[in-house]
Amino acid sequence: MEFSKKDLEQIENHNLSVFQVEKQLENFKKGFPFVNLEKPAVIGDGLLRIEDEKAKEYVNIFEEYVSDAKVVKFVPASGAATRMFKDLYDFKSSFDSTKNTLQDFPKVKEVIERIKDFAFYEKLLPFGIEKLLEEKKYLQIIDLILEESGLAYGQSPKATIVFHKYNDEVRTAFEEHLVEAATYCVNNKREVNLHFTISENHKEKFSQLFESVREKYESRFDCKYIVEFSEQKSSTDTVAVYLDNSLVRDNEGNIIFRPSGHGALIENLNDIDADLIFIKNIDNVIHDKFKDTTYKYKKVLAGVLVSLKSKVDYYLNVISKQSFDVSIFEEIKAFCKSSLAIDLKDFSDFEDKEKYCDYIIEILNKPIRVCGMVKNEGQPGGGPFWIRNTNNELSLQIVESAQVDMENISQKEVFSNSTHFNPVDLVCSVKSFDGKKFELKDFVDYNMGFITEKSQQAQKIKAQESPGLWNGSMANWISIFVEVPLETFTPVKTINNLLDKGHNTF
């Protein structure tokens, strides 16, 4: 399509090229292909179950490794808490005291009746919450939680909301990540590295929160926090279109650009120079009372990664030197099949040793991720699957429902038969066997983006999301799936979740 001078300036200001925008428009017209599910990854077939004795070994491996390594905890934290309070906003817009009672809004009823059990309750006291409860002024109570007249949680990043209460303090989600990281990300210099991806609008709020608690936690854990913040890059934004695929513009004719989802964060992850990176969502934290299992399995996942990575690096170093006996090929092939769920081609399929070495290096010299998986108890979201690519090769992938053709009965059945769920609990290695950092964008499957339907000024529009961070953005990584206990997965998707075990000790 033809772009005006004004359009071209806008595109350039977003650090995008015309080619990239044209590609986005083409994606809207053609759509993205669905993944081809072969079967779910299950225990014994793509999914590891680690027994207690072996788990202890992996914990020891990681604890020995971490002392001399640079380990970073990467936390996507850019989301506002608006969705967390959806039921409260619905109540505000619908409740009529002449027609309704709290019984009509069970989620809000629970919030009101158990409001003293929330860790943030004491913060409501200066606003007269006790009197409002006595007078049953429900709308005003909800306003105190959501609006600027009170805590302003409806406009706050989820990271800054008070999640947990202790004897002598309360903690935000952000603080709980500081506490966690000090337990399993600390090196022999007592340094703890964290990286939070945040919204530009919230940068000051995050910085202020960190500085207000830094000294307390550094003193408590005898450590030094090295905390970085980054924002989703404007170059990852995408245009939006109406249902006829024409560009969505504002009233002044400007192109409207939209963030392209968490998959855009592969750019932020790519900027981190570390030996090992933990990834965990901002809302997936737990009260100290229940943390031991979480800590243990973080170390188990990392130990699995360190163990496998050292073996991969050993084999790659051996064959890169070209001075070895070809018998090692069978050893590598057996290791790949048993430990990496990779079925290598036979040496006999290649003309000579050198070409087979090139092939092995191509397959194994990749970023590696070890992903925790919990038993599926009906949570919405992705899970572990074997998928078949266009070259008829099988690979392990984390797949979301939006990537599956649910109108295809057989594909829907495969998706429904998944036994496990992805709780976004990853440990990653992003360096080559020779110590060089991978260019992570080289391992993205850009065909694994997806189109979503949104509304803009009461009109339906189509938005485009980049391949998800732990989906298509890591599609060409080596993936290892490990079962972890359900109690390590305690996300706070709604305010009511803060009343669940794992967050509340009452």
C-alpha positions as CSV (number, residue, x, y, z in Angstrom):
1,M,0.0,0.0,0.0
2,E,1.0,3.6,-0.4
3,F,2.1,5.4,2.8
4,S,2.0,9.2,3.1
5,K,5.0,11.2,4.3
6,K,3.3,11.5,7.7
7,D,2.9,7.7,7.8
8,L,6.6,7.2,7.0
9,E,7.6,9.5,9.8
10,Q,5.4,7.6,12.2
11,I,6.9,4.3,11.1
12,E,10.4,5.6,11.5
13,N,9.7,7.1,14.9
14,H,8.6,3.6,16.0
15,N,12.0,2.2,14.8
16,L,10.1,0.1,12.3
17,S,10.7,-0.2,8.5
18,V,8.1,0.0,5.8
19,F,8.9,-3.6,5.0
20,Q,8.1,-4.7,8.5
21,V,4.7,-2.8,8.4
22,E,3.9,-4.3,5.0
23,K,4.7,-7.7,6.4
24,Q,2.3,-7.1,9.3
25,L,-0.4,-6.1,6.9
26,E,0.3,-9.3,4.8
27,N,-0.1,-11.4,8.0
28,F,-3.5,-9.9,8.6
29,K,-4.6,-10.9,5.1
30,K,-3.1,-14.4,5.1
31,G,-3.4,-15.2,8.8
32,F,-0.9,-17.4,10.7
33,P,-0.9,-21.2,10.2
34,F,-2.1,-23.3,13.1
35,V,0.4,-25.6,14.7
36,N,0.2,-29.3,13.8
37,L,-0.2,-31.1,17.1
38,E,1.1,-34.7,17.0
39,K,0.4,-35.7,20.7
40,P,0.6,-34.3,24.2
41,A,3.9,-34.5,26.0
42,V,3.3,-36.9,28.9
43,I,5.4,-38.5,31.6
44,G,7.8,-40.8,29.9
45,D,7.2,-39.2,26.5
46,G,8.6,-35.7,26.4
47,L,7.9,-34.9,30.1
48,L,10.3,-35.9,33.0
49,R,9.3,-36.9,36.4
50,I,12.2,-36.6,38.9
51,E,12.2,-38.7,42.0
52,D,13.3,-37.3,45.3
53,E,16.9,-38.7,45.4
54,K,17.6,-37.4,41.9
55,A,16.0,-34.1,42.8
56,K,18.6,-33.8,45.6
57,E,21.4,-34.4,43.1
58,Y,20.1,-31.6,40.9
59,V,19.8,-29.2,43.8
60,N,23.4,-29.9,44.7
61,I,24.6,-29.4,41.1
62,F,22.9,-26.0,40.9
63,E,24.1,-24.8,44.3
64,E,27.7,-25.6,43.4
65,Y,27.2,-23.9,40.0
66,V,25.6,-20.7,41.1
67,S,28.4,-19.5,43.3
68,D,30.6,-18.6,40.3
69,A,28.0,-17.9,37.7
70,K,26.0,-14.9,36.7
71,V,22.3,-15.8,37.3
72,V,19.5,-13.4,36.5
73,K,15.8,-13.6,37.4
74,F,13.8,-12.2,34.5
75,V,10.3,-11.1,35.5
76,P,7.7,-9.8,33.0
77,A,6.0,-7.1,35.1
78,S,4.6,-4.6,32.6
79,G,0.9,-5.4,33.1
80,A,-1.5,-3.2,35.0
81,A,-3.8,-4.8,37.5
82,T,-7.0,-3.9,35.7
83,R,-7.9,-7.5,34.8
84,M,-7.2,-8.5,38.4
85,F,-10.1,-6.3,39.5
86,K,-12.5,-7.1,36.6
87,D,-15.3,-8.4,39.0
88,L,-15.0,-5.2,41.1
89,Y,-15.3,-3.0,38.0
90,D,-18.3,-5.0,36.8
91,F,-19.9,-4.5,40.2
92,K,-19.3,-0.8,40.1
93,S,-21.0,-0.5,36.7
94,S,-23.9,-2.9,37.5
95,F,-24.8,-2.7,41.2
96,D,-28.0,-0.9,42.1
97,S,-28.9,-1.0,45.8
98,T,-32.6,-0.8,45.0
99,K,-32.5,-3.9,42.8
100,N,-29.4,-5.9,43.8
101,T,-27.8,-7.5,46.9
102,L,-24.3,-8.7,47.4
103,Q,-25.6,-12.2,46.7
104,D,-25.9,-11.3,43.0
105,F,-22.1,-10.7,43.0
106,P,-20.5,-13.7,44.7
107,K,-16.9,-12.7,44.0
108,V,-17.4,-9.2,45.3
109,K,-19.4,-10.6,48.3
110,E,-16.3,-12.6,49.2
111,V,-14.1,-9.6,48.9
112,I,-16.3,-7.5,51.2
113,E,-16.9,-10.2,53.8
114,R,-13.2,-11.2,54.0
115,I,-11.7,-7.7,53.4
116,K,-9.9,-7.9,56.8
117,D,-8.0,-11.0,55.5
118,F,-6.3,-9.0,52.7
119,A,-2.8,-8.0,53.3
120,F,-3.6,-4.4,52.2
121,Y,-6.5,-4.0,54.7
122,E,-4.5,-1.8,57.1
123,K,-3.7,0.6,54.3
124,L,-7.5,1.2,54.1
125,L,-7.9,2.2,57.7
126,P,-6.9,5.9,57.2
127,F,-9.7,6.1,54.6
128,G,-12.4,5.1,57.0
129,I,-13.0,1.6,55.9
130,E,-14.4,0.4,59.3
131,K,-17.2,3.0,59.2
132,L,-18.0,2.1,55.5
133,L,-18.3,-1.6,56.5
134,E,-20.6,-0.8,59.3
135,E,-22.8,1.3,57.0
136,K,-22.6,-1.3,54.3
137,K,-21.5,1.2,51.7
138,Y,-20.3,-1.4,49.3
139,L,-19.6,0.9,46.3
140,Q,-17.5,3.2,48.4
141,I,-15.5,0.3,49.8
142,I,-14.8,-0.9,46.2
143,D,-13.8,2.6,45.2
144,L,-11.3,2.7,48.0
145,I,-9.5,-0.3,46.5
146,L,-9.7,0.8,42.9
147,E,-9.7,4.6,42.7
148,E,-7.3,7.5,43.4
149,S,-9.5,8.4,46.4
150,G,-8.0,5.3,48.1
151,L,-5.3,2.8,47.1
152,A,-5.6,3.4,43.3
153,Y,-5.0,-0.3,42.7
154,G,-7.1,-0.3,39.5
155,Q,-4.5,2.0,37.9
156,S,-1.4,0.4,39.5
157,P,1.0,-2.2,38.1
158,K,0.2,-5.6,39.6
159,A,3.8,-5.7,40.9
160,T,3.2,-2.9,43.4
161,I,0.0,-4.3,45.0
162,V,0.4,-5.6,48.5
163,F,-0.1,-9.4,48.2
164,H,1.0,-10.9,51.5
165,K,0.9,-10.2,55.3
166,Y,3.5,-11.2,57.8
167,N,3.8,-10.6,61.6
168,D,5.7,-7.3,61.2
169,E,5.3,-6.3,57.5
170,V,3.4,-6.6,54.3
171,R,4.9,-7.3,50.9
172,T,4.1,-6.5,47.3
173,A,4.5,-8.9,44.5
174,F,7.7,-7.1,43.6
175,E,9.1,-7.6,47.0
176,E,8.3,-11.3,47.0
177,H,10.5,-11.6,43.8
178,L,13.3,-9.9,45.7
179,V,13.0,-12.4,48.5
180,E,12.8,-15.4,46.2
181,A,15.9,-14.3,44.2
182,A,18.0,-13.8,47.3
183,T,17.4,-17.4,48.1
184,Y,18.4,-19.1,44.8
185,C,20.1,-16.4,42.6
186,V,22.8,-15.2,44.9
187,N,26.5,-15.8,43.9
188,N,29.7,-16.0,46.0
189,K,29.9,-12.2,46.0
190,R,26.4,-12.1,47.5
191,E,25.1,-10.4,44.4
192,V,21.5,-10.9,43.3
193,N,20.6,-10.0,39.7
194,L,17.0,-9.3,38.7
195,H,15.5,-7.8,35.5
196,F,11.9,-6.5,35.4
197,T,10.2,-5.6,32.2
198,I,7.8,-2.7,32.9
199,S,5.6,-0.1,31.3
200,E,7.2,3.3,30.6
201,N,4.3,4.9,32.7
202,H,5.3,2.9,35.8
203,K,9.1,3.3,35.7
204,E,9.2,5.9,38.5
205,K,6.8,3.9,40.7
206,F,9.0,0.8,40.4
207,S,12.2,2.7,41.1
208,Q,10.6,4.4,44.2
209,L,9.4,1.0,45.5
210,F,12.7,-0.6,45.0
211,E,14.7,2.1,46.7
212,S,12.2,2.2,49.6
213,V,12.8,-1.5,50.4
214,R,16.3,-2.2,49.1
215,E,18.2,-1.6,52.4
216,K,15.7,-3.8,54.4
217,Y,16.1,-6.8,52.2
218,E,19.8,-6.4,51.5
219,S,20.4,-6.3,55.3
220,R,18.0,-9.3,55.9
221,F,19.6,-11.5,53.3
222,D,23.2,-10.2,53.4
223,C,23.2,-9.4,49.7
224,K,23.5,-6.7,47.1
225,Y,20.6,-6.3,44.7
226,I,21.4,-5.4,41.1
227,V,18.0,-4.6,39.6
228,E,17.5,-3.5,36.0
229,F,14.3,-2.3,34.4
230,S,13.5,-2.3,30.7
231,E,10.5,-1.5,28.6
232,Q,8.9,-3.3,25.7
233,K,10.6,-1.8,22.6
234,S,8.5,0.3,20.2
235,S,10.1,-1.6,17.3
236,T,8.0,-4.6,18.4
237,D,4.7,-2.8,18.1
238,T,2.3,-3.7,15.4
239,V,-0.4,-1.9,13.4
240,A,-4.0,-2.8,13.7
241,V,-6.6,-3.2,11.0
242,Y,-10.4,-3.2,10.6
243,L,-12.1,-6.4,9.5
244,D,-11.6,-5.3,5.9
245,N,-7.8,-5.2,6.6
246,S,-7.6,-1.4,6.2
247,L,-5.4,0.4,8.7
248,V,-6.8,1.6,12.0
249,R,-6.1,5.3,12.4
250,D,-7.0,7.9,15.0
251,N,-9.2,11.0,14.4
252,E,-6.2,12.9,13.1
253,G,-5.3,10.2,10.6
254,N,-2.3,8.8,12.5
255,I,-1.6,5.1,12.3
256,I,-2.4,3.4,15.6
257,F,0.4,1.1,16.8
258,R,-0.3,-1.5,19.5
259,P,2.0,-3.6,21.8
260,S,2.4,-7.0,20.3
261,G,2.1,-9.1,23.4
262,H,4.7,-10.8,25.7
263,G,6.4,-12.3,22.7
264,A,8.0,-8.9,22.1
265,L,10.0,-9.4,25.3
266,I,12.4,-11.8,23.5
267,E,14.1,-8.5,22.5
268,N,14.5,-7.6,26.2
269,L,15.7,-11.1,27.1
270,N,18.1,-10.9,24.2
271,D,19.8,-7.9,25.9
272,I,20.7,-9.9,29.0
273,D,24.2,-11.2,29.4
274,A,24.0,-14.1,31.8
275,D,25.0,-17.7,32.3
276,L,21.5,-18.7,33.4
277,I,18.2,-16.9,33.4
278,F,15.1,-17.8,35.5
279,I,11.8,-16.6,34.0
280,K,8.7,-16.2,36.2
281,N,5.6,-14.0,35.9
282,I,5.2,-11.2,38.3
283,D,2.0,-12.6,39.9
284,N,3.3,-16.1,40.5
285,V,4.6,-15.7,44.0
286,I,3.9,-17.4,47.3
287,H,3.8,-16.6,51.0
288,D,6.9,-17.5,53.0
289,K,5.0,-20.2,54.8
290,F,4.8,-22.2,51.6
291,K,8.0,-21.2,49.8
292,D,10.2,-24.3,50.5
293,T,8.8,-26.4,47.7
294,T,9.1,-23.5,45.3
295,Y,12.7,-22.9,46.2
296,K,13.5,-26.6,45.9
297,Y,12.1,-27.0,42.4
298,K,13.6,-23.8,41.1
299,K,17.0,-25.4,42.0
300,V,15.9,-28.7,40.6
301,L,15.0,-27.2,37.2
302,A,18.3,-25.2,37.2
303,G,20.2,-28.3,38.1
304,V,18.7,-30.2,35.2
305,L,19.7,-27.4,32.9
306,V,23.3,-27.1,34.2
307,S,23.7,-30.9,34.0
308,L,22.4,-31.1,30.4
309,K,24.2,-28.0,29.2
310,S,27.6,-29.3,30.4
311,K,27.0,-32.5,28.5
312,V,25.9,-30.7,25.3
313,D,28.9,-28.4,25.6
314,Y,31.3,-31.3,26.1
315,Y,30.1,-33.1,22.9
316,L,30.1,-29.9,20.9
317,N,33.7,-29.1,22.0
318,V,34.8,-32.6,21.1
319,I,33.4,-32.7,17.6
320,S,34.3,-29.1,16.8
321,K,38.0,-30.1,17.2
322,Q,37.6,-32.8,14.5
323,S,40.1,-35.1,16.3
324,F,37.9,-37.9,17.7
325,D,36.8,-41.4,17.0
326,V,33.5,-41.7,15.1
327,S,32.2,-44.0,17.8
328,I,31.3,-40.9,19.8
329,F,28.5,-40.3,17.3
330,E,26.4,-43.2,18.7
331,E,27.0,-41.9,22.2
332,I,25.8,-38.4,21.2
333,K,22.8,-39.9,19.4
334,A,21.8,-42.0,22.5
335,F,22.2,-38.9,24.8
336,C,20.1,-36.7,22.5
337,K,17.3,-39.3,22.4
338,S,17.3,-40.2,26.1
339,S,17.9,-36.7,27.6
340,L,16.9,-34.1,25.0
341,A,14.0,-35.8,23.3
342,I,15.9,-35.2,20.0
343,D,16.1,-38.1,17.4
344,L,19.3,-37.4,15.5
345,K,19.8,-38.8,12.0
346,D,22.3,-41.6,11.6
347,F,25.9,-41.0,10.6
348,S,25.4,-43.3,7.6
349,D,23.0,-40.8,6.2
350,F,25.9,-38.3,5.6
351,E,28.8,-38.3,3.2
352,D,31.5,-37.8,5.7
353,K,32.4,-37.1,9.3
354,E,32.7,-33.3,8.7
355,K,29.2,-33.0,7.4
356,Y,27.8,-35.0,10.3
357,C,29.6,-32.8,12.7
358,D,28.1,-29.7,11.1
359,Y,24.7,-31.3,11.4
360,I,25.1,-32.1,15.1
361,I,26.4,-28.6,15.8
362,E,23.3,-27.2,14.0
363,I,21.0,-29.3,16.1
364,L,22.7,-28.8,19.5
365,N,24.3,-25.4,19.4
366,K,21.1,-23.6,20.5
367,P,19.6,-21.9,23.5
368,I,18.3,-24.4,26.0
369,R,15.3,-24.1,28.3
370,V,14.0,-26.3,31.1
371,C,10.3,-25.7,31.8
372,G,8.4,-26.7,34.8
373,M,5.0,-28.2,34.1
374,V,2.2,-28.8,36.6
375,K,-0.7,-31.2,36.4
376,N,-3.6,-29.8,34.4
377,E,-6.6,-29.0,36.6
378,G,-8.4,-27.0,34.1
379,Q,-6.3,-23.8,34.0
380,P,-6.6,-21.8,30.9
381,G,-3.4,-21.5,28.9
382,G,-0.8,-23.5,27.2
383,G,0.7,-26.9,27.7
384,P,3.5,-29.2,26.5
385,F,3.0,-30.9,23.2
386,W,4.8,-32.7,20.4
387,I,4.3,-30.8,17.2
388,R,5.2,-31.7,13.6
389,N,6.7,-29.0,11.6
390,T,6.7,-28.4,7.8
391,N,9.8,-30.6,7.4
392,N,7.8,-33.4,9.0
393,E,10.1,-33.3,12.1
394,L,8.8,-33.6,15.7
395,S,9.7,-31.1,18.4
396,L,8.6,-30.3,21.9
397,Q,6.7,-27.0,22.2
398,I,4.5,-25.1,24.6
399,V,1.3,-24.5,22.8
400,E,-1.6,-22.1,23.5
401,S,-5.2,-22.8,22.5
402,A,-5.1,-19.8,20.1
403,Q,-2.4,-21.7,18.1
404,V,-4.6,-24.7,17.6
405,D,-7.4,-25.2,15.0
406,M,-10.2,-26.1,17.4
407,E,-12.6,-26.7,14.5
408,N,-10.4,-29.7,13.6
409,I,-11.8,-32.5,15.7
410,S,-8.6,-34.5,15.9
411,Q,-6.5,-31.4,16.8
412,K,-9.0,-30.4,19.4
413,E,-8.9,-33.9,20.9
414,V,-5.1,-33.9,21.1
415,F,-5.1,-30.5,22.8
416,S,-7.8,-31.7,25.3
417,N,-5.8,-34.8,26.2
418,S,-2.9,-32.8,27.6
419,T,-2.1,-33.9,31.1
420,H,0.0,-30.9,32.1
421,F,-0.1,-27.1,32.0
422,N,2.7,-24.5,31.6
423,P,2.9,-22.3,34.6
424,V,5.6,-20.1,33.1
425,D,8.4,-21.5,35.2
426,L,11.5,-21.5,33.0
427,V,15.2,-21.7,33.4
428,C,17.3,-20.7,30.3
429,S,20.8,-21.0,29.0
430,V,21.5,-18.5,26.2
431,K,25.2,-19.0,25.5
432,S,26.9,-21.2,23.0
433,F,29.4,-24.0,23.9
434,D,32.2,-21.5,23.1
435,G,30.8,-18.9,25.6
436,K,29.3,-16.6,23.0
437,K,25.8,-15.2,23.5
438,F,23.2,-16.4,21.1
439,E,21.2,-13.9,19.0
440,L,17.8,-15.1,20.4
441,K,15.9,-13.6,17.5
442,D,17.5,-16.2,15.2
443,F,15.6,-18.9,17.0
444,V,12.1,-17.4,16.7
445,D,9.4,-19.1,14.6
446,Y,7.7,-16.0,13.2
447,N,4.9,-18.1,11.7
448,M,3.7,-18.8,15.3
449,G,2.2,-15.3,15.8
450,F,-1.6,-15.0,16.0
451,I,-4.4,-12.6,15.3
452,T,-6.8,-11.5,18.0
453,E,-10.1,-9.5,17.7
454,K,-10.4,-6.3,19.8
455,S,-12.6,-3.2,19.8
456,Q,-11.6,0.3,19.1
457,Q,-14.2,3.1,19.6
458,A,-17.0,0.5,19.4
459,Q,-15.6,-0.9,16.1
460,K,-14.2,-4.4,15.8
461,I,-10.6,-4.5,14.8
462,K,-7.9,-7.1,14.4
463,A,-4.7,-6.9,16.4
464,Q,-1.5,-8.9,15.9
465,E,0.6,-10.6,18.5
466,S,4.2,-11.7,18.2
467,P,5.0,-15.4,18.7
468,G,4.6,-15.8,22.5
469,L,7.7,-15.5,24.6
470,W,7.6,-19.2,25.7
471,N,5.8,-20.3,22.5
472,G,7.0,-19.3,19.1
473,S,9.7,-17.0,20.4
474,M,11.5,-20.1,21.8
475,A,10.3,-22.5,19.2
476,N,13.8,-23.4,17.9
477,W,15.4,-23.8,21.3
478,I,16.2,-27.1,22.9
479,S,13.2,-27.7,25.2
480,I,13.1,-30.0,28.3
481,F,9.9,-30.4,30.2
482,V,9.9,-31.4,33.9
483,E,7.0,-32.0,36.1
484,V,6.8,-29.8,39.2
485,P,4.4,-29.8,42.1
486,L,1.1,-27.9,41.7
487,E,1.9,-25.8,44.8
488,T,4.7,-24.1,43.0
489,F,2.0,-22.5,40.8
490,T,0.1,-19.8,42.7
491,P,-0.7,-17.0,40.3
492,V,-2.9,-14.0,41.3
493,K,-5.2,-13.5,38.3
494,T,-8.1,-12.0,40.4
495,I,-8.2,-10.2,43.7
496,N,-10.0,-13.3,45.2
497,N,-6.9,-15.4,44.5
498,L,-5.2,-13.5,47.4
499,L,-7.6,-15.3,49.7
500,D,-6.4,-18.7,48.5
501,K,-3.9,-21.0,50.2
502,G,-0.4,-19.9,49.2
503,H,-1.2,-16.3,49.7
504,N,-3.3,-16.2,52.9
505,T,-2.5,-17.9,56.2
506,F,-5.8,-17.4,57.9
